[in-house]
Amino acid sequence: MATAKPQALSTERNVFDGIYYPDEDGIPLPDGPEQEIHFDRVTPVLRAYLEQYYDVIVTGDTFLYYERGNRRAVVAPDCHVTFGVNRDDILPHNSYFTWHLGRIPDFVLEIGSRSTARVDLGRKRDLYASLGIGEYWRYDPTPDSRHYGEPLVGERLENGEYVRMDVSPGPDGMLRGHSPALGMDLCWDDGRLRFYDTIRDVWVPDYYDLREARQAAEEARQTAEDRLAEEQAARQAAEARMAEMEAELRRLRGEA
């Protein structure tokens, strides 16, 4: 996939045509740690995985400016993915400028929360469609889907309107929908959002997988250390017993 060539940006951070575009509003996530934990377990997972294979920007909760000259034309998706761009073109600015990067995100995911659900279902959905964002997904981590009314929804853009994609239980019982943009299935697993790479036929390792791997590695290390300690103790006991037997043999021979 060809990489888009960014337009020139002022040497002063986030300035175009003499206009400064803020990269933060100083307001923390409105729903606190409960919301933050899901941010931390979605965007970094996709970023770490996709960057192995593609020129891609995967970011979240950063400003996306979509109208040059209007710094009010801004939105902050929870997670968005853009292929065919260089990640280094966004890092110095901590914001996404559509005219600078020359591309609209291919994929947007919103994570349901008490304070944002209504906007996600209304104004943001309309905006993403008007911008031409090809896929819009919504993930509700709550057990009763209290934010969106559904655990997982995926929509693709057709003729300027979002149309639902199939999200249904798979053979494993998990709700599953396919994202052509990512080449992945998105799976709702008892409140946990998981990604399955259908191109490589593997699960994308997430926080829980890494935690389990660390625990397994720690248990294996402890087991190996315990086994080594047991072997050393057995060897020392055998050596002590051998020394006792040799001493007894010398005594019997009158050598002691």
Summary of the structure (lengths in Angstrom):
residues: 256
radius of gyration: 27.8
end to end distance: 85.5
largest distance: 105.1
contacts: 703
relative contact order: 0.10
helix: 33%
strand: 25%
